[in-house]
Amino acid sequence: MIDLSDRLKKIYDLVSVFPVLDVGADHGYLSIMLENNFQKVYASEKNEGPYKNLLKTIEDNHSKVIPLFMDGIDKLPNDVKTLIIVGMGGDTICDILK
């Protein structure tokens, strides 16, 4: 069972439009909790180590989160309606959006 931090719970509560792309999903906990509501969720990581950790968390939780190995939103799936870009600093977030 995944227990979200207070910060991730607040973000979880803000999401109401799906499909979602969680950019820089890290361990994938937020993505998995969003998908547990039977919603389509993508989770991305740009580096191999964090991506492998994301894959393991998805597998361990029998989740249907769709993992993406990509940098930022360069290959944004066409159906995404909500972006989650948090926990990486304002400059990085601005670079991703550029």
N, C-alpha and C positions, 0 to 999 in steps of 0.2 A: 504494500500500500504506500502510495506516495503522499507525503505530508509537505505541502507547499509552505514556503516562508511567508511571512506577513506581506512582504513586497510582492511576491508572485501571486498571492491571493488577491491583492488589490488589482493587479493587472488582469487576472482571471475574471474578476467581477466586471471589468470594463468591456470585455469582448462579447459582442452580441451578433456580429455579422460574420458569416462563414462563406467560403473557405478562408482559412487563416494561413499566413506564412510567418513563422517564428524565426526571424533572422538571428543567427548566432545563438541557436537554441541551447547550447552548452549540453547539459545532461539530458535535456528533453522533458523534464518534469512538467513544466507548464503546458507544453504541447500535448503530452499524454493526458493530462487532466482535461484539457479542452476536447480532445478526441473522445474521451470517455463519455461525453455527452452525445455520442454518435454523430459527430460533425467531422467534416473533412479538414484535416490539418496537415500542413507541410512544416517541416523543421529543417533548417539549413545550418551547415557549418562549412567553413572554408579551409580548415586545416585537417590533415589526416588523423592526428591523434584525437582531437575533440570529436571528429566525425565518427571514428570507431567507437568512442564512448557513447555517443548518441545512438548508434546502431545497437549496441549492447543493451542500453536501457530500454529501447523500443522492444527488442526481442525478449528481454527478461520480464517485461510487463505485458507481453502478448498484445501489443498495441498495433493499430492500423495507421499510425502516423506515417506520413510519406517522407522519408529522409532525402535530402538533397545535398550533394557535395558541390557547393558553389560559393562564390564570393559576392556578398551583398545581395542585390536584387537584379543582377545582370541577366539572369535567365528566369525571370519571374513567370511562374505559371499563369496562363491567361485567365483562369477562373478565380484567382485570389481577390478577395474583397477587403481583407484587413491585414495590415502589416503590424507585426510586433517587433520593434527594434529598441531594446532596452539593455541596460547593464554594460554599456561599452563606452560611455563618455560621449559628450556632445559633439566633439570634433569628428569622431569616428562615425557617429550617426549622420552628421551632415555630409561626410564623404560618401556614405552609402546612398543617400538620397540624391546626390549629384549624379 
